[in-house]
Amino acid sequence: MQISDNVKDSYSSQYNDDSVSWRNTGAKYKAQNIVALSKNISFKNVLEVGAGEGSILSWLSQWDYCQDLNCVEISESGIGLIKSKNIKNLNDILLFDGYQIPYPDNHFDLVICSHVLEHVEYERILLREIKRVSKYQIFEVPIDFSFYVDKKVKHFLSYGHINIYTPALLRFLLRSENFQIKSDICHLYHDEVIKPLFKNNPSGFYLTKIKHFVLRLFPYFLGIKPNAYAVLTEKTEKDLSIF
């Protein structure tokens, strides 16, 4: 299985210095979710699959999350920015083809895959590779779902989002591939992440704040429509089985 040429080309030069500051801000909260989900587990080595420009790894390194961090990424520009950060505890920085993770079975205690699956053409193939090389896994995805999501195809494709999830749909995907779900987080973006998105539309920012307030009041709905959903899973030896 190989990533399509047009998709590969789209990501090859995606990352640049202009986006680093905002991405770093968002990555802090993604890294906090990782720490919260795995607070009772220690890992001797960690791999991030789809590390982007390395912001999550940078935060985890600053917090001494693990002494042996590693990453694979499909974007040449992302790899360049990761290397330029000189992240402490980051060892391997590998360019990969999007599906074949170049490590042996059960090599890592933990694989992190944060805001990646929504971009992947064949996410089950990648999930099986992640499962092959790891004991524990942490996934996070944005929750783009609405009942009229089909009306916003151009919008989501402009972000590279080709898969749409709810928390339940992600859990279904993971459980059908026989990942054991250990804990999860329904996440609402912090003001410093969302405010720059509304710099030309202040009323949109305040409407979002009201929406977040309502969701916190009604946890049932928060469990359906957070901004992002993060989950800790553990490997089982079972494969997909149907009928």
Salt bridges, closest charged atoms under 4 A:
ASP64 OD1 - LYS88 NZ 2.97
GLU76 OE2 - LYS8 NZ 3.14
ASP105 OD1 - ARG132 NH1 2.77
ASP109 OD1 - LYS44 NZ 3.26
GLU118 OE2 - HIS115 ND1 3.86
GLU118 OE2 - HIS119 NE2 3.47
GLU129 OE2 - ARG132 NE 2.66
GLU140 OE2 - HIS115 NE2 2.79
ASP144 OD2 - HIS161 ND1 2.72
GLU177 OE2 - ARG124 NH1 2.75
GLU177 OE2 - ARG128 NH2 2.77
ASP184 OD2 - ARG171 NH1 3.87
ASP191 OD2 - LYS209 NZ 2.78
GLU192 OE2 - LYS28 NZ 3.09
GLU234 OE1 - LYS182 NZ 3.44
